[in-house]
C-alpha cells in the first residue's frame, strides 16, 4: 500500500466498472463468496449466513489532470456522502 498522500485537481473521465458495491468480510474487507444461503471469505476463512453479509463501496475511476491519466480506486465509507447513503443501505 502506498503511504504517499496528496491533493490532485483532476476530472473524472470514466467509471471503470458498473459494480460499485461488493459483499465484504467484516474482518479483512475482502470480497465474500456468496451462494444462496452462506458466505465465505477466502482470505481469512470467515463464514456466515448470506443474509448477514455486509457491503462496502468500491469505485474505480479513470481521471485526468492537465498532463496525465490515472486509474484510482476508492473504497469504503468515505463514499457515503457522495451516494447519500451507506453501501449497506443502498444494497438493501
C-alpha positions, 0 to 999 in steps of 0.5 A: 500500500502506498503511504504517499498522500496528496491533493490532485485537481483532476476530472473524472473521465470514466467509471471503470466498472458498473459494480460499485458495491461488493459483499465484504468480510467484516474482518479483512474487507475482502470480497465474500463468496456468496451462494444462496444461503452462506458466505465465505471469505477466502482470505481469512476463512470467515463464514456466515449466513448470506443474509448477514453479509455486509457491503462496502463501496468500491469505485474505480475511476479513470481521471485526468489532470492537465498532463496525465491519466490515472486509474484510482480506486476508492473504497469504503465509507468515505463514499457515503456522502457522495451516494447519500447513503451507506453501501449497506443501505443502498444494497438493501 
